Amino acid sequence: MKITLDLGGTNIRAAIVENGICRNRISESCKSDASEEVVIKQITDMIASLLNVGSDNCDGIGIGVPSIVDPREGIVYNACNIPSWKEVHLKETLQTLFNIEVRVNNDCNCFALGETYYGAGKGYSDVVGVTLGTGIGCGLIFNGKLHTGIICGAGEMGSLPYLDSDYEHYCSSLWLRDKHSTSGAQLAARAADGDMGALKIWEEYGRNLGEFTKAILFAYAPQIMVVGGGIAAAMPYFIEGWKNSISEFPYPEILRNFKMVSASQADANLLGASLLF
């Protein structure tokens, strides 16, 4: 049995995971503007609460964090949306407190693991997990194993230059907010009502995501790209723009053996964090 956490700038989610099943889920708003110590205290209180439920059987604590991470030492660097987290020795702190083995990794890596072993990527050995939200994250599974690179820096495809900025700006809610003064949820609602202007924006977004996908295909040539995050729910509205874009990929043999699908596990990050062991 593992206790797992998904740390975000907005919420912290935690659960007990056993045999691929999450139970006793808890969620709290992250005190992201507070000090490093306050956020750590919030995490330790959530862990302690779950240990009270299943303390006898817990043999590991797995945590996904939106940042680059030294997975061996469990050090978190510059966590997104938590300004006080510049260099947090999270593994050492938690292991000292609870005397339980702790594993820390990037949250999108946990997402990719969870979807590969329990979700839409099951049955594939080469998977790229992509999360589309305020930013864009990318986790890599090669030959069934997580590939992290140096301090979990592998897969940061969103930082590659694209047009006048980078892929993260054009493939996340930043683009919807900055260029079109809307959100993914608002735009999807308009598209559902048949708003042609909204549908046109989604088509353009799909083409941007298609260009991002082509970069992934050039770099990694995975069998499948599993897409999660808040924007993924709008896939029916941007899929045609995406198809039009990737149809221009120069290696059709690769395209014939590749597909993009929506994530199927709402708890993919929590499940993936249990697989860090």
N, C-alpha and C positions, 0 to 999 in steps of 0.2 A: 504494500500500500504506500502511495506517495501523496504528499500534500503539494499542490501546485498553485502558483500564482501567476496572473497576467497583469503586469504593472503598466498602467497607462497614465497619461497626464490628466485624463478626465476621471477615470474610474480604476479601481483595483479590484480584480475578481480573484477568487480563490475557491478551491474545492479539494475534496478527497478523491483521488483517482485509484481505482483498482480494477484490473482486468479490462481496461479500456472503457470504463464507465465512470462518469463524474457524479458525485453525490455530495450532499451537504454544501451546495454552492452558497457563497456569500459574496456580496458586492458592496463597495463603499466608494463614495466620491473621494478621489485622491486629493490630499491637502498639498497640491502641487506648488503653491506659492510659499509654503512654509519651509523651515530649515531642514537640512539633511536629517537631523536627529528626529524631528517630528514625523517625517515620512517613514523613516525606519521603524519608529514606535508604532505607527499605524500598521505596518506590515507584520511586525512581531505580535501585535495583539490579534490580528486575523489568524496567524499561524497557531497561536496559543488556543484560540477558540476552537479550531479544528482538531488540535491535539487532544482537547478535552473529550472529543467525540471518539477518536480512534487512536489514542496515544500508544496503545500496546502493540500495534502492528505497523506503525509508520517507520519506514526504513530510508526515507529520502524526502528532501524538499527541493522541488524544481521551480525555477522562476524565469519568466520571459520578460525582458526589459527593452523598451524602445531606445536603443543606443548601441554603440559599439561596446563590446565586452571582452575581457580577457577570460575565456571560459575555464582555463586551468586554475587561475587564482581567484576567479569569481569577482573581478573588479569591474565596476560599471563606470564608463566615462561619458560625461556630458549627455545625460538622459534627456530625450526630447520632452519639452513642456514641463520639466521639473528643474527650474533654474539652479537650485541649490546643489543638485547632484552633479558635481564636476568630476570627482574621483571617489567613488564609494566602494569600500572593501566589504561588499555585501556578504560574500561567502564566509569570510572569516568571522564577521560579526554574528551571523546567524548560527554558524556551527558552534561558536563559543557559548552562545546563549542556550541552544537547544540540544547540543551534543548529538546531532543528526547530520548525516552527509547532505551537503547542499550543492546543487548545480545551477549555474546561472548562464543564460544565453540570450541572444537577441530575440525579440518577440516574434518577428517574422520567420526566423528559423524554426521557432516552436510551432508556428502556424503550418509551415511546410511539412514538418514531421507529423503533426496531427492529421493533416489531410492525406498524406502519403500512406500512413499505416491504418487510419480509421475512417477516411473520408473519400473524396472524389478521386484522389490519386492512388487508391489502393489497387495493387496489381501492376503498377508501373515502377520501373527501377530508376528512371531519370525524370525528375519532376522539378518544375520551378513553381513555387508558391508566391503569388503576388497579392499584396493587400493595397486596396485603393481607398484612401480616405483623405484626411488632412494632408498627408504626405503619401508617398508610395514606397512600399517595402518589398523586399525580394529575398526569398529563402531558396537554397539550392540543395537538391538531393541527387547525388550521383551514385549509381550502382547500389541504390537502396540506403545509402549513408549520407548523413548531413555533411556538407562541405562549408566550412566557415572562413577559411583563410586566416590571415593574421588578425587577431582581436576582432573576430567576426566581421571583418571588412568585406568579405566576398559577397557579391550579389548587390552591391549598392549601385544598381543600374540607373536609378532615378537621378543620380548626380551627373550622368553623362550629358554633355551639351546637346541642346536641341533648339532649333530656331534661335530666338534671342535670349533664351534662358537655359533650362534643362528639362529633362523628361518629367521630373517630379512636379514642376510647376504646371506643365501642360496636361498631365495625366491624373491629377488629384483635384480635390475640391478647391484648391487655390486658384486654378484656372477658371472654374465656374464663378468663384467669388470675385476675382479681380477683373476678369474680362466681361462677365455677364451679370454681375451683381445678384447672384442667386446661389442656391445650394443644390446638392444632388437630390434631396428629398422634394424640394419645391419644383425643380425642373422635371422630375419624374412624374409628379402629380399633374403638371401641365401637359406633359406628353401623353399621359393616360387619358386626358380629356380631348386628345386630338389636336392640341395646339401645334400648328405647323412650325412656328418659330422655335418652340422647344425641341421639336423633332430634328430641326436643322442643326441646333446646337449639339444635340446628342450625336448626330452624324459626324460633326466635326470632331467631337471628343473621341469617337470611335476611331477616326483616322489617326489622331494623335496616339491613341493606345496601340494602334496597329504599327505605327513607326517604332514605338517602344518594344513591341513584340518582335519586330524584325531584328532589333539590336540583340534581344535575347536569343533569337534563333542563330544569328551569326556567332554569338559568343559561346552558346552552350548546346544548341540543337537538342532540346529536351523532347521527350515523347508527349508531354502534356504540361500545360500551364493552368494551374488551379487559381482562380481569382476570388478573393474575399474582400472584406471591408464594406463600408457603407455604400459606396458607389456601385459595387457589384450587383446589387439588387436591380439596378437599371439596365442590366445587360440586354434585355430585349429591345431597348431603344438605341443602343449604340453598336449592336453586333454587326449590322450591315456596313456601317462605316469602317469597322474593324476588318471585316472580310475584304472590302474593297481595297484597303491599304495593304494587307498582307498578301493579296493576290499578286502584287508586284514583286514579291520576294523572288530572287533569281534562281533558286534551287527548288523546283517543283517536287522533286523526289523527297525532300525534307518535309515540305508542306503536306504531302500525302500521308506522312507518318506522324503528324503533329495535330493536336487539337487544344482548344481553350474551353474550359468548363467552369461553372460556378462552384464554389466551395459548398460542401454538404454538411459540415460539422460546425454548429454554432460554438462548440467548446473546443475547437481545433487548437487554440493556443494552450489551453489548460491540459489537454491530452498530450500535445507535443512536449510540454515541459516535463511530463512524467517519463517521456522517452529519452530524456537527456542522460539517463542512467544506463 
